[in-house]
Structures are given as structure tokens and as C-alpha cells.
């Protein structure tokens, strides 16, 4: 039991580190995919740059939502 607490702290640290490295990529990927789809549609429909901005903004909103969803909630009941 003595060895269990440092191991749990190490696993928690590694999980948080992985999350901190992953989250910026999630946000950027959502914006790039949304903006890229808007750019492609703008070229096909000749509506430049309306859909690029619209879908880029939607991608940003989706990215922020996904980042907030992935952040773990620290709800230990005040212990």
C-alpha cells in the first residue's frame, strides 16, 4: 500500500500531460477542417469568403466544445 500512492500520482500526472498535449491539436484541427470545408465550398459555389468564415467559426465553436468536454472535472467532494 505504501507504493500505491506515488504510482497513482505518476499515472495522474501522465494522464494530465497527455491531455495538455492533445487539447491544442483538437482545437486547431476543428478550425482547420471547418475552414477547409468552407474554402472548398466557396470555390465550388463561388461564394468567397462567406462559407470559409462561417464554417471556420463553427469549427472553432465545435473545437472549444470538444476541449471543454475532454477536460476532467475535479469533483472530489472537498476531501
PDB file of N, CA, C and O in Angstrom:
ATOM      1  N   UNK A   1       0.814  -1.195   0.000  1.00  0.00           N
ATOM      2  CA  UNK A   1       0.000   0.000   0.000  1.00  0.00           C
ATOM      3  C   UNK A   1       0.858   1.259   0.000  1.00  0.00           C
ATOM      4  O   UNK A   1       0.420   2.298  -0.494  1.00  0.00           O
ATOM      5  N   UNK A   2       2.044   1.191   0.532  1.00  0.00           N
ATOM      6  CA  UNK A   2       2.900   2.375   0.573  1.00  0.00           C
ATOM      7  C   UNK A   2       3.279   2.817  -0.839  1.00  0.00           C
ATOM      8  O   UNK A   2       3.393   4.014  -1.101  1.00  0.00           O
ATOM      9  N   UNK A   3       3.470   1.881  -1.731  1.00  0.00           N
ATOM     10  CA  UNK A   3       3.915   2.185  -3.081  1.00  0.00           C
ATOM     11  C   UNK A   3       2.772   2.630  -3.993  1.00  0.00           C
ATOM     12  O   UNK A   3       3.020   3.159  -5.077  1.00  0.00           O
ATOM     13  N   UNK A   4       1.534   2.425  -3.572  1.00  0.00           N
ATOM     14  CA  UNK A   4       0.382   2.697  -4.418  1.00  0.00           C
ATOM     15  C   UNK A   4       0.161   4.196  -4.644  1.00  0.00           C
ATOM     16  O   UNK A   4      -0.193   4.594  -5.754  1.00  0.00           O
ATOM     17  N   UNK A   5       0.356   5.026  -3.638  1.00  0.00           N
ATOM     18  CA  UNK A   5       0.088   6.459  -3.762  1.00  0.00           C
ATOM     19  C   UNK A   5       1.040   7.142  -4.750  1.00  0.00           C
ATOM     20  O   UNK A   5       0.557   7.875  -5.612  1.00  0.00           O
ATOM     21  N   UNK A   6       2.367   6.948  -4.677  1.00  0.00           N
ATOM     22  CA  UNK A   6       3.232   7.578  -5.692  1.00  0.00           C
ATOM     23  C   UNK A   6       2.923   7.090  -7.104  1.00  0.00           C
ATOM     24  O   UNK A   6       3.012   7.869  -8.053  1.00  0.00           O
ATOM     25  N   UNK A   7       2.568   5.834  -7.258  1.00  0.00           N
ATOM     26  CA  UNK A   7       2.231   5.298  -8.586  1.00  0.00           C
ATOM     27  C   UNK A   7       0.960   5.977  -9.116  1.00  0.00           C
ATOM     28  O   UNK A   7       0.875   6.314 -10.297  1.00  0.00           O
ATOM     29  N   UNK A   8      -0.012   6.172  -8.242  1.00  0.00           N
ATOM     30  CA  UNK A   8      -1.253   6.834  -8.655  1.00  0.00           C
ATOM     31  C   UNK A   8      -0.973   8.281  -9.059  1.00  0.00           C
ATOM     32  O   UNK A   8      -1.547   8.773 -10.030  1.00  0.00           O
ATOM     33  N   UNK A   9      -0.100   8.963  -8.327  1.00  0.00           N
ATOM     34  CA  UNK A   9       0.262  10.336  -8.685  1.00  0.00           C
ATOM     35  C   UNK A   9       0.970  10.380 -10.029  1.00  0.00           C
ATOM     36  O   UNK A   9       0.743  11.295 -10.821  1.00  0.00           O
ATOM     37  N   UNK A  10       1.827   9.398 -10.294  1.00  0.00           N
ATOM     38  CA  UNK A  10       2.539   9.349 -11.559  1.00  0.00           C
ATOM     39  C   UNK A  10       1.566   9.118 -12.719  1.00  0.00           C
ATOM     40  O   UNK A  10       1.679   9.767 -13.758  1.00  0.00           O
ATOM     41  N   UNK A  11       0.632   8.216 -12.551  1.00  0.00           N
ATOM     42  CA  UNK A  11      -0.360   7.949 -13.594  1.00  0.00           C
ATOM     43  C   UNK A  11      -1.219   9.186 -13.825  1.00  0.00           C
ATOM     44  O   UNK A  11      -1.522   9.520 -14.970  1.00  0.00           O
ATOM     45  N   UNK A  12      -1.614   9.863 -12.765  1.00  0.00           N
ATOM     46  CA  UNK A  12      -2.414  11.078 -12.884  1.00  0.00           C
ATOM     47  C   UNK A  12      -1.635  12.160 -13.630  1.00  0.00           C
ATOM     48  O   UNK A  12      -2.181  12.838 -14.500  1.00  0.00           O
ATOM     49  N   UNK A  13      -0.359  12.315 -13.285  1.00  0.00           N
ATOM     50  CA  UNK A  13       0.476  13.313 -13.959  1.00  0.00           C
ATOM     51  C   UNK A  13       0.596  12.999 -15.448  1.00  0.00           C
ATOM     52  O   UNK A  13       0.461  13.896 -16.280  1.00  0.00           O
ATOM     53  N   UNK A  14       0.847  11.752 -15.786  1.00  0.00           N
ATOM     54  CA  UNK A  14       0.989  11.373 -17.196  1.00  0.00           C
ATOM     55  C   UNK A  14      -0.319  11.560 -17.960  1.00  0.00           C
ATOM     56  O   UNK A  14      -0.308  11.979 -19.117  1.00  0.00           O
ATOM     57  N   UNK A  15      -1.431  11.255 -17.323  1.00  0.00           N
ATOM     58  CA  UNK A  15      -2.731  11.458 -17.966  1.00  0.00           C
ATOM     59  C   UNK A  15      -2.962  12.953 -18.224  1.00  0.00           C
ATOM     60  O   UNK A  15      -3.434  13.324 -19.299  1.00  0.00           O
ATOM     61  N   UNK A  16      -2.639  13.801 -17.262  1.00  0.00           N
ATOM     62  CA  UNK A  16      -2.813  15.241 -17.428  1.00  0.00           C
ATOM     63  C   UNK A  16      -1.864  15.795 -18.486  1.00  0.00           C
ATOM     64  O   UNK A  16      -2.229  16.684 -19.254  1.00  0.00           O
ATOM     65  N   UNK A  17      -0.649  15.263 -18.517  1.00  0.00           N
ATOM     66  CA  UNK A  17       0.310  15.697 -19.529  1.00  0.00           C
ATOM     67  C   UNK A  17      -0.181  15.336 -20.927  1.00  0.00           C
ATOM     68  O   UNK A  17      -0.108  16.154 -21.844  1.00  0.00           O
ATOM     69  N   UNK A  18      -0.678  14.121 -21.090  1.00  0.00           N
ATOM     70  CA  UNK A  18      -1.217  13.705 -22.380  1.00  0.00           C
ATOM     71  C   UNK A  18      -2.393  14.572 -22.806  1.00  0.00           C
ATOM     72  O   UNK A  18      -2.518  14.926 -23.979  1.00  0.00           O
ATOM     73  N   UNK A  19      -3.243  14.909 -21.866  1.00  0.00           N
ATOM     74  CA  UNK A  19      -4.386  15.769 -22.156  1.00  0.00           C
ATOM     75  C   UNK A  19      -3.926  17.167 -22.562  1.00  0.00           C
ATOM     76  O   UNK A  19      -4.473  17.755 -23.495  1.00  0.00           O
ATOM     77  N   UNK A  20      -2.931  17.695 -21.868  1.00  0.00           N
ATOM     78  CA  UNK A  20      -2.422  19.033 -22.177  1.00  0.00           C
ATOM     79  C   UNK A  20      -1.768  19.076 -23.559  1.00  0.00           C
ATOM     80  O   UNK A  20      -1.809  20.106 -24.232  1.00  0.00           O
ATOM     81  N   UNK A  21      -1.176  17.980 -23.977  1.00  0.00           N
ATOM     82  CA  UNK A  21      -0.565  17.931 -25.305  1.00  0.00           C
ATOM     83  C   UNK A  21      -1.632  17.741 -26.377  1.00  0.00           C
ATOM     84  O   UNK A  21      -1.493  18.273 -27.478  1.00  0.00           O
ATOM     85  N   UNK A  22      -2.677  17.006 -26.083  1.00  0.00           N
ATOM     86  CA  UNK A  22      -3.712  16.669 -27.062  1.00  0.00           C
ATOM     87  C   UNK A  22      -4.680  17.818 -27.338  1.00  0.00           C
ATOM     88  O   UNK A  22      -5.079  18.012 -28.486  1.00  0.00           O
ATOM     89  N   UNK A  23      -5.060  18.570 -26.335  1.00  0.00           N
ATOM     90  CA  UNK A  23      -6.128  19.561 -26.481  1.00  0.00           C
ATOM     91  C   UNK A  23      -5.859  20.647 -27.522  1.00  0.00           C
ATOM     92  O   UNK A  23      -6.780  20.982 -28.267  1.00  0.00           O
ATOM     93  N   UNK A  24      -4.660  21.215 -27.620  1.00  0.00           N
ATOM     94  CA  UNK A  24      -4.449  22.220 -28.676  1.00  0.00           C
ATOM     95  C   UNK A  24      -4.644  21.652 -30.083  1.00  0.00           C
ATOM     96  O   UNK A  24      -5.141  22.342 -30.973  1.00  0.00           O
ATOM     97  N   UNK A  25      -4.251  20.396 -30.278  1.00  0.00           N
ATOM     98  CA  UNK A  25      -4.429  19.782 -31.586  1.00  0.00           C
ATOM     99  C   UNK A  25      -5.902  19.593 -31.921  1.00  0.00           C
ATOM    100  O   UNK A  25      -6.305  19.743 -33.074  1.00  0.00           O
ATOM    101  N   UNK A  26      -6.701  19.266 -30.922  1.00  0.00           N
ATOM    102  CA  UNK A  26      -8.141  19.102 -31.135  1.00  0.00           C
ATOM    103  C   UNK A  26      -8.751  20.422 -31.585  1.00  0.00           C
ATOM    104  O   UNK A  26      -9.540  20.453 -32.529  1.00  0.00           O
ATOM    105  N   UNK A  27      -8.394  21.496 -30.924  1.00  0.00           N
ATOM    106  CA  UNK A  27      -8.945  22.810 -31.263  1.00  0.00           C
ATOM    107  C   UNK A  27      -8.512  23.259 -32.652  1.00  0.00           C
ATOM    108  O   UNK A  27      -9.337  23.708 -33.448  1.00  0.00           O
ATOM    109  N   UNK A  28      -7.232  23.140 -32.943  1.00  0.00           N
ATOM    110  CA  UNK A  28      -6.719  23.573 -34.244  1.00  0.00           C
ATOM    111  C   UNK A  28      -7.296  22.715 -35.366  1.00  0.00           C
ATOM    112  O   UNK A  28      -7.647  23.237 -36.425  1.00  0.00           O
ATOM    113  N   UNK A  29      -7.396  21.418 -35.147  1.00  0.00           N
ATOM    114  CA  UNK A  29      -7.933  20.528 -36.180  1.00  0.00           C
ATOM    115  C   UNK A  29      -9.377  20.882 -36.518  1.00  0.00           C
ATOM    116  O   UNK A  29      -9.763  20.847 -37.686  1.00  0.00           O
ATOM    117  N   UNK A  30     -10.173  21.220 -35.519  1.00  0.00           N
ATOM    118  CA  UNK A  30     -11.566  21.578 -35.773  1.00  0.00           C
ATOM    119  C   UNK A  30     -11.659  22.848 -36.620  1.00  0.00           C
ATOM    120  O   UNK A  30     -12.483  22.923 -37.532  1.00  0.00           O
ATOM    121  N   UNK A  31     -10.833  23.835 -36.330  1.00  0.00           N
ATOM    122  CA  UNK A  31     -10.849  25.086 -37.097  1.00  0.00           C
ATOM    123  C   UNK A  31     -10.361  24.840 -38.521  1.00  0.00           C
ATOM    124  O   UNK A  31     -10.941  25.355 -39.477  1.00  0.00           O
ATOM    125  N   UNK A  32      -9.299  24.057 -38.662  1.00  0.00           N
ATOM    126  CA  UNK A  32      -8.750  23.783 -39.994  1.00  0.00           C
ATOM    127  C   UNK A  32      -9.741  22.989 -40.840  1.00  0.00           C
ATOM    128  O   UNK A  32      -9.929  23.288 -42.020  1.00  0.00           O
ATOM    129  N   UNK A  33     -10.370  21.990 -40.251  1.00  0.00           N
ATOM    130  CA  UNK A  33     -11.343  21.206 -41.007  1.00  0.00           C
ATOM    131  C   UNK A  33     -12.556  22.046 -41.406  1.00  0.00           C
ATOM    132  O   UNK A  33     -13.015  21.970 -42.546  1.00  0.00           O
ATOM    133  N   UNK A  34     -13.078  22.846 -40.474  1.00  0.00           N
ATOM    134  CA  UNK A  34     -14.214  23.704 -40.789  1.00  0.00           C
ATOM    135  C   UNK A  34     -13.867  24.741 -41.839  1.00  0.00           C
ATOM    136  O   UNK A  34     -14.606  24.925 -42.806  1.00  0.00           O
ATOM    137  N   UNK A  35     -12.747  25.416 -41.650  1.00  0.00           N
ATOM    138  CA  UNK A  35     -12.316  26.420 -42.621  1.00  0.00           C
ATOM    139  C   UNK A  35     -11.977  25.815 -43.964  1.00  0.00           C
ATOM    140  O   UNK A  35     -12.275  26.403 -45.003  1.00  0.00           O
ATOM    141  N   UNK A  36     -11.354  24.643 -43.958  1.00  0.00           N
ATOM    142  CA  UNK A  36     -11.024  23.964 -45.218  1.00  0.00           C
ATOM    143  C   UNK A  36     -12.269  23.552 -45.983  1.00  0.00           C
ATOM    144  O   UNK A  36     -12.328  23.700 -47.204  1.00  0.00           O
ATOM    145  N   UNK A  37     -13.263  23.037 -45.276  1.00  0.00           N
ATOM    146  CA  UNK A  37     -14.520  22.671 -45.927  1.00  0.00           C
ATOM    147  C   UNK A  37     -15.210  23.921 -46.481  1.00  0.00           C
ATOM    148  O   UNK A  37     -15.762  23.888 -47.581  1.00  0.00           O
ATOM    149  N   UNK A  38     -15.178  25.014 -45.729  1.00  0.00           N
ATOM    150  CA  UNK A  38     -15.766  26.265 -46.211  1.00  0.00           C
ATOM    151  C   UNK A  38     -15.039  26.811 -47.427  1.00  0.00           C
ATOM    152  O   UNK A  38     -15.665  27.313 -48.360  1.00  0.00           O
ATOM    153  N   UNK A  39     -13.715  26.711 -47.414  1.00  0.00           N
ATOM    154  CA  UNK A  39     -12.924  27.173 -48.562  1.00  0.00           C
ATOM    155  C   UNK A  39     -13.245  26.348 -49.808  1.00  0.00           C
ATOM    156  O   UNK A  39     -13.396  26.895 -50.900  1.00  0.00           O
ATOM    157  N   UNK A  40     -13.348  25.036 -49.635  1.00  0.00           N
ATOM    158  CA  UNK A  40     -13.675  24.164 -50.755  1.00  0.00           C
ATOM    159  C   UNK A  40     -15.070  24.490 -51.317  1.00  0.00           C
ATOM    160  O   UNK A  40     -15.264  24.585 -52.529  1.00  0.00           O
ATOM    161  N   UNK A  41     -16.030  24.657 -50.399  1.00  0.00           N
ATOM    162  CA  UNK A  41     -17.381  25.002 -50.843  1.00  0.00           C
ATOM    163  C   UNK A  41     -17.429  26.381 -51.495  1.00  0.00           C
ATOM    164  O   UNK A  41     -18.159  26.581 -52.466  1.00  0.00           O
ATOM    165  N   UNK A  42     -16.657  27.331 -50.969  1.00  0.00           N
ATOM    166  CA  UNK A  42     -16.601  28.663 -51.585  1.00  0.00           C
ATOM    167  C   UNK A  42     -16.090  28.580 -53.018  1.00  0.00           C
ATOM    168  O   UNK A  42     -16.609  29.262 -53.902  1.00  0.00           O
ATOM    169  N   UNK A  43     -15.096  27.764 -53.251  1.00  0.00           N
ATOM    170  CA  UNK A  43     -14.570  27.609 -54.612  1.00  0.00           C
ATOM    171  C   UNK A  43     -15.576  26.935 -55.529  1.00  0.00           C
ATOM    172  O   UNK A  43     -15.674  27.285 -56.705  1.00  0.00           O
ATOM    173  N   UNK A  44     -16.319  25.980 -55.009  1.00  0.00           N
ATOM    174  CA  UNK A  44     -17.299  25.263 -55.835  1.00  0.00           C
ATOM    175  C   UNK A  44     -18.540  26.118 -56.117  1.00  0.00           C
ATOM    176  O   UNK A  44     -19.094  26.073 -57.216  1.00  0.00           O
ATOM    177  N   UNK A  45     -18.970  26.891 -55.125  1.00  0.00           N
ATOM    178  CA  UNK A  45     -20.215  27.662 -55.239  1.00  0.00           C
ATOM    179  C   UNK A  45     -19.992  29.140 -55.556  1.00  0.00           C
ATOM    180  O   UNK A  45     -20.955  29.886 -55.732  1.00  0.00           O
ATOM    181  N   UNK A  46     -18.727  29.569 -55.629  1.00  0.00           N
ATOM    182  CA  UNK A  46     -18.369  30.964 -55.921  1.00  0.00           C
ATOM    183  C   UNK A  46     -19.002  31.925 -54.920  1.00  0.00           C
ATOM    184  O   UNK A  46     -19.595  32.933 -55.305  1.00  0.00           O
ATOM    185  N   UNK A  47     -18.872  31.610 -53.641  1.00  0.00           N
ATOM    186  CA  UNK A  47     -19.424  32.451 -52.579  1.00  0.00           C
ATOM    187  C   UNK A  47     -18.326  33.011 -51.685  1.00  0.00           C
ATOM    188  O   UNK A  47     -18.569  33.307 -50.515  1.00  0.00           O
ATOM    189  N   UNK A  48     -17.143  33.156 -52.216  1.00  0.00           N
ATOM    190  CA  UNK A  48     -15.962  33.530 -51.438  1.00  0.00           C
ATOM    191  C   UNK A  48     -16.183  34.815 -50.654  1.00  0.00           C
ATOM    192  O   UNK A  48     -16.787  35.734 -51.208  1.00  0.00           O
ATOM    193  N   UNK A  49     -15.766  34.941 -49.478  1.00  0.00           N
ATOM    194  CA  UNK A  49     -15.261  34.049 -48.437  1.00  0.00           C
ATOM    195  C   UNK A  49     -16.311  33.700 -47.387  1.00  0.00           C
ATOM    196  O   UNK A  49     -15.960  33.331 -46.266  1.00  0.00           O
ATOM    197  N   UNK A  50     -17.568  33.809 -47.726  1.00  0.00           N
ATOM    198  CA  UNK A  50     -18.637  33.659 -46.736  1.00  0.00           C
ATOM    199  C   UNK A  50     -18.612  32.304 -46.028  1.00  0.00           C
ATOM    200  O   UNK A  50     -18.646  32.251 -44.799  1.00  0.00           O
ATOM    201  N   UNK A  51     -18.554  31.225 -46.780  1.00  0.00           N
ATOM    202  CA  UNK A  51     -18.607  29.905 -46.165  1.00  0.00           C
ATOM    203  C   UNK A  51     -17.318  29.570 -45.420  1.00  0.00           C
ATOM    204  O   UNK A  51     -17.344  28.822 -44.443  1.00  0.00           O
ATOM    205  N   UNK A  52     -16.201  30.114 -45.869  1.00  0.00           N
ATOM    206  CA  UNK A  52     -14.945  29.892 -45.154  1.00  0.00           C
ATOM    207  C   UNK A  52     -15.046  30.455 -43.743  1.00  0.00           C
ATOM    208  O   UNK A  52     -14.675  29.786 -42.778  1.00  0.00           O
ATOM    209  N   UNK A  53     -15.543  31.673 -43.619  1.00  0.00           N
ATOM    210  CA  UNK A  53     -15.689  32.279 -42.291  1.00  0.00           C
ATOM    211  C   UNK A  53     -16.744  31.564 -41.462  1.00  0.00           C
ATOM    212  O   UNK A  53     -16.542  31.300 -40.277  1.00  0.00           O
ATOM    213  N   UNK A  54     -17.861  31.257 -42.086  1.00  0.00           N
ATOM    214  CA  UNK A  54     -18.951  30.611 -41.359  1.00  0.00           C
ATOM    215  C   UNK A  54     -18.527  29.237 -40.832  1.00  0.00           C
ATOM    216  O   UNK A  54     -18.677  28.957 -39.643  1.00  0.00           O
ATOM    217  N   UNK A  55     -18.007  28.395 -41.697  1.00  0.00           N
ATOM    218  CA  UNK A  55     -17.611  27.058 -41.263  1.00  0.00           C
ATOM    219  C   UNK A  55     -16.365  27.081 -40.388  1.00  0.00           C
ATOM    220  O   UNK A  55     -16.199  26.211 -39.533  1.00  0.00           O
ATOM    221  N   UNK A  56     -15.489  28.060 -40.587  1.00  0.00           N
ATOM    222  CA  UNK A  56     -14.344  28.223 -39.685  1.00  0.00           C
ATOM    223  C   UNK A  56     -14.805  28.576 -38.274  1.00  0.00           C
ATOM    224  O   UNK A  56     -14.267  28.063 -37.292  1.00  0.00           O
ATOM    225  N   UNK A  57     -15.803  29.453 -38.178  1.00  0.00           N
ATOM    226  CA  UNK A  57     -16.352  29.816 -36.867  1.00  0.00           C
ATOM    227  C   UNK A  57     -17.069  28.640 -36.222  1.00  0.00           C
ATOM    228  O   UNK A  57     -16.956  28.421 -35.016  1.00  0.00           O
ATOM    229  N   UNK A  58     -17.812  27.879 -37.032  1.00  0.00           N
ATOM    230  CA  UNK A  58     -18.463  26.684 -36.500  1.00  0.00           C
ATOM    231  C   UNK A  58     -17.440  25.651 -36.051  1.00  0.00           C
ATOM    232  O   UNK A  58     -17.639  24.974 -35.043  1.00  0.00           O
ATOM    233  N   UNK A  59     -16.353  25.529 -36.791  1.00  0.00           N
ATOM    234  CA  UNK A  59     -15.270  24.631 -36.398  1.00  0.00           C
ATOM    235  C   UNK A  59     -14.637  25.072 -35.088  1.00  0.00           C
ATOM    236  O   UNK A  59     -14.311  24.242 -34.240  1.00  0.00           O
ATOM    237  N   UNK A  60     -14.465  26.380 -34.925  1.00  0.00           N
ATOM    238  CA  UNK A  60     -13.916  26.897 -33.671  1.00  0.00           C
ATOM    239  C   UNK A  60     -14.841  26.583 -32.503  1.00  0.00           C
ATOM    240  O   UNK A  60     -14.392  26.135 -31.448  1.00  0.00           O
ATOM    241  N   UNK A  61     -16.133  26.818 -32.698  1.00  0.00           N
ATOM    242  CA  UNK A  61     -17.101  26.521 -31.636  1.00  0.00           C
ATOM    243  C   UNK A  61     -17.108  25.038 -31.294  1.00  0.00           C
ATOM    244  O   UNK A  61     -17.153  24.666 -30.122  1.00  0.00           O
ATOM    245  N   UNK A  62     -17.063  24.193 -32.317  1.00  0.00           N
ATOM    246  CA  UNK A  62     -17.027  22.751 -32.070  1.00  0.00           C
ATOM    247  C   UNK A  62     -15.738  22.346 -31.360  1.00  0.00           C
ATOM    248  O   UNK A  62     -15.752  21.477 -30.488  1.00  0.00           O
ATOM    249  N   UNK A  63     -14.631  22.972 -31.731  1.00  0.00           N
ATOM    250  CA  UNK A  63     -13.355  22.673 -31.078  1.00  0.00           C
ATOM    251  C   UNK A  63     -13.356  23.076 -29.610  1.00  0.00           C
ATOM    252  O   UNK A  63     -12.875  22.327 -28.760  1.00  0.00           O
ATOM    253  N   UNK A  64     -13.889  24.246 -29.311  1.00  0.00           N
ATOM    254  CA  UNK A  64     -13.977  24.689 -27.916  1.00  0.00           C
ATOM    255  C   UNK A  64     -14.889  23.762 -27.124  1.00  0.00           C
ATOM    256  O   UNK A  64     -14.586  23.415 -25.982  1.00  0.00           O
ATOM    257  N   UNK A  65     -15.995  23.364 -27.722  1.00  0.00           N
ATOM    258  CA  UNK A  65     -16.924  22.440 -27.045  1.00  0.00           C
ATOM    259  C   UNK A  65     -16.236  21.105 -26.745  1.00  0.00           C
ATOM    260  O   UNK A  65     -16.396  20.547 -25.659  1.00  0.00           O
ATOM    261  N   UNK A  66     -15.480  20.605 -27.702  1.00  0.00           N
ATOM    262  CA  UNK A  66     -14.787  19.331 -27.511  1.00  0.00           C
ATOM    263  C   UNK A  66     -13.692  19.439 -26.446  1.00  0.00           C
ATOM    264  O   UNK A  66     -13.504  18.521 -25.648  1.00  0.00           O
ATOM    265  N   UNK A  67     -12.973  20.559 -26.437  1.00  0.00           N
ATOM    266  CA  UNK A  67     -11.949  20.768 -25.415  1.00  0.00           C
ATOM    267  C   UNK A  67     -12.586  20.812 -24.030  1.00  0.00           C
ATOM    268  O   UNK A  67     -12.080  20.190 -23.096  1.00  0.00           O
ATOM    269  N   UNK A  68     -13.688  21.538 -23.891  1.00  0.00           N
ATOM    270  CA  UNK A  68     -14.371  21.620 -22.605  1.00  0.00           C
ATOM    271  C   UNK A  68     -14.944  20.270 -22.179  1.00  0.00           C
ATOM    272  O   UNK A  68     -14.994  19.964 -20.988  1.00  0.00           O
ATOM    273  N   UNK A  69     -15.373  19.466 -23.148  1.00  0.00           N
ATOM    274  CA  UNK A  69     -15.897  18.143 -22.839  1.00  0.00           C
ATOM    275  C   UNK A  69     -14.799  17.199 -22.351  1.00  0.00           C
ATOM    276  O   UNK A  69     -15.039  16.341 -21.501  1.00  0.00           O
ATOM    277  N   UNK A  70     -13.592  17.366 -22.896  1.00  0.00           N
ATOM    278  CA  UNK A  70     -12.494  16.460 -22.543  1.00  0.00           C
ATOM    279  C   UNK A  70     -11.791  16.824 -21.242  1.00  0.00           C
ATOM    280  O   UNK A  70     -11.103  15.984 -20.662  1.00  0.00           O
ATOM    281  N   UNK A  71     -11.947  18.045 -20.780  1.00  0.00           N
ATOM    282  CA  UNK A  71     -11.294  18.442 -19.529  1.00  0.00           C
ATOM    283  C   UNK A  71     -11.997  17.743 -18.370  1.00  0.00           C
ATOM    284  O   UNK A  71     -13.208  17.886 -18.201  1.00  0.00           O
ATOM    285  N   UNK A  72     -11.245  16.990 -17.574  1.00  0.00           N
ATOM    286  CA  UNK A  72     -11.885  16.266 -16.461  1.00  0.00           C
ATOM    287  C   UNK A  72     -12.345  17.237 -15.388  1.00  0.00           C
ATOM    288  O   UNK A  72     -11.714  18.265 -15.143  1.00  0.00           O
ATOM    289  N   UNK A  73     -13.429  16.898 -14.769  1.00  0.00           N
ATOM    290  CA  UNK A  73     -13.966  17.731 -13.688  1.00  0.00           C
ATOM    291  C   UNK A  73     -13.368  17.244 -12.376  1.00  0.00           C
ATOM    292  O   UNK A  73     -13.405  16.054 -12.066  1.00  0.00           O
ATOM    293  N   UNK A  74     -12.819  18.177 -11.614  1.00  0.00           N
ATOM    294  CA  UNK A  74     -12.260  17.859 -10.298  1.00  0.00           C
ATOM    295  C   UNK A  74     -13.390  17.938  -9.286  1.00  0.00           C
ATOM    296  O   UNK A  74     -13.623  18.990  -8.690  1.00  0.00           O
ATOM    297  N   UNK A  75     -14.077  16.849  -9.094  1.00  0.00           N
ATOM    298  CA  UNK A  75     -15.222  16.815  -8.181  1.00  0.00           C
ATOM    299  C   UNK A  75     -14.991  15.729  -7.137  1.00  0.00           C
ATOM    300  O   UNK A  75     -15.562  14.640  -7.212  1.00  0.00           O
ATOM    301  N   UNK A  76     -14.138  16.050  -6.159  1.00  0.00           N
ATOM    302  CA  UNK A  76     -13.830  15.053  -5.130  1.00  0.00           C
ATOM    303  C   UNK A  76     -14.602  15.303  -3.846  1.00  0.00           C
ATOM    304  O   UNK A  76     -14.303  14.689  -2.822  1.00  0.00           O
ATOM    305  N   UNK A  77     -15.576  16.178  -3.876  1.00  0.00           N
ATOM    306  CA  UNK A  77     -16.415  16.413  -2.711  1.00  0.00           C
ATOM    307  C   UNK A  77     -15.732  17.176  -1.589  1.00  0.00           C
ATOM    308  O   UNK A  77     -16.169  17.111  -0.440  1.00  0.00           O
ATOM    309  N   UNK A  78     -14.662  17.900  -1.910  1.00  0.00           N
ATOM    310  CA  UNK A  78     -13.984  18.705  -0.900  1.00  0.00           C
ATOM    311  C   UNK A  78     -13.100  17.917   0.048  1.00  0.00           C
ATOM    312  O   UNK A  78     -12.748  18.415   1.118  1.00  0.00           O
ATOM    313  N   UNK A  79     -12.739  16.719  -0.316  1.00  0.00           N
ATOM    314  CA  UNK A  79     -11.911  15.893   0.560  1.00  0.00           C
ATOM    315  C   UNK A  79     -10.451  16.112   0.292  1.00  0.00           C
ATOM    316  O   UNK A  79      -9.605  15.496   0.941  1.00  0.00           O
TER     317      UNK A  79
END
